[in-house]
Amino acid sequence: MDTLTAGRLVREARSRAGVSARELAERAATSRTAISAYENDRKIPTADTLLRLLRAAGTDVALADTAPTFRRHDIGRGRYVWVPDRLPRLDTAEALRTVKIPRRIFWSSHRDSFDLSVPDDRAEVYAAVLSEGEPADILRLVDGLLLSEMWDRMWLPPAVRKAWQPLVDAARTIPA
């Protein structure tokens, strides 16, 4: 199965439009060499650049809602955790900011402010949010890439780890 890359999207959009790389470059206010680099996956365009290139090729682009959906996962003794269908992502500034955690999530700590750029703070917040948080808390505080990276070093209650493990495993699997 062919991999869908940004380069392939640009190449196919240009081909469908019946325009040369030079013409697409003119329409998109970039260079022909940049088009070639994108189409051959030597350079990866930003999301804004990719949209500009596709639109310049006459391709209608619609972005779907990418918010994960959540399900309640029973962890025993009348307790449950919320688990998304895929790991949420935050932009870098959001993922590494200082946050205040509500008492309903972090009821056992004397602290309420944590610096997510500090790995120990991030691990503490993620453990509390995965164990006690609601979907909005997870979307606001947890970055899936950072969670996946620190997963093996985090302490979590066994039932919470078991609920989230398939999601983390799936995110770590790289398609062939």
Secondary structure by P-SEA (a helix, b strand, c coil): cccccaaaaaaaaaaaacccaaaaaaaacccaaaaaaaaaccccccaaaaaaaaaaabbbbbbcccbbbbbbbbccccbbbbbccbbbbbcccccbbbbbbcccccccccccccccccaaaaaaaaaaaaccccaaaaaacccaaaaaaacccccccaaaaaaaaaaaaaaacccc
